[in-house]
Amino acid sequence: MVHQFMPNFPHRFNDDGSFDSICAACHSTVARADTEADLALHERSHRCDPLLLEKHNDHPLWPIASSGDRPRPRGAAVRMP
């Protein structure tokens, strides 16, 4: 079974009063709508493009780290226990 995760979708308020939903994993603009509530359907059906995931793997919109983890500089080695 392939592990799927539900990415976070920060919302950006635009000058024209609309909202954008941005996928935190692949950095795609998932949808633009007049209300934030209208973004939910698009967010639920979004599937990240694997090429974009690979491109942005080292540059998430914000680091998602468990307690004790610190974001690593790009190219830093990962220590395995």
C-alpha positions in Angstrom: 0.0 0.0 0.0 1.3 3.5 -0.9 1.3 6.0 2.0 -0.7 9.0 1.1 -0.6 12.1 3.2 -3.0 15.1 3.3 -1.0 18.2 2.6 -1.7 21.5 4.3 -3.3 24.2 2.2 -2.5 27.8 3.3 -4.9 30.3 1.9 -3.8 33.6 0.4 -6.1 36.6 0.2 -5.8 38.4 -3.1 -6.2 42.1 -3.9 -9.4 41.4 -5.8 -11.0 39.8 -2.7 -10.6 36.2 -3.9 -8.7 33.4 -2.1 -6.0 31.1 -3.4 -5.4 27.7 -1.9 -1.7 26.6 -2.0 -0.5 23.1 -1.5 2.3 23.2 1.1 3.9 20.0 -0.3 4.1 20.8 -4.1 3.6 24.6 -4.0 0.9 24.5 -6.6 -2.0 26.9 -6.6 -4.8 24.4 -6.1 -7.7 26.7 -6.6 -8.9 30.3 -6.6 -12.4 31.1 -5.2 -14.5 34.0 -3.9 -14.8 32.4 -0.5 -12.5 30.2 1.6 -15.3 27.6 2.0 -15.3 27.1 -1.8 -11.7 25.9 -1.7 -12.4 22.8 0.3 -13.6 20.6 -2.6 -10.5 21.4 -4.6 -8.3 20.7 -1.7 -9.8 17.3 -1.1 -9.4 16.3 -4.7 -5.9 17.7 -5.1 -3.1 15.2 -6.0 0.4 16.5 -6.0 2.4 16.2 -9.2 5.4 13.9 -8.4 7.8 16.1 -10.4 6.8 19.1 -8.3 7.1 17.1 -5.1 10.7 16.2 -6.1 11.5 19.8 -7.1 10.2 21.2 -3.8 11.3 18.4 -1.5 14.1 20.4 0.1 12.0 23.6 0.2 8.6 23.1 1.9 6.5 26.2 2.6 7.2 25.6 6.2 9.1 22.8 7.9 7.0 20.0 9.4 9.2 18.6 12.1 8.4 16.3 15.0 9.6 17.4 18.5 13.4 17.5 18.7 13.8 17.7 14.9 15.4 20.8 13.4 15.2 21.8 9.8 18.5 20.9 8.0 20.4 23.2 5.7 20.1 22.1 2.1 22.4 19.2 1.3 23.1 18.4 5.0 23.5 14.7 5.8 20.9 12.9 7.8 22.2 10.8 10.7 20.6 7.4 11.1 20.5 5.8 14.5 
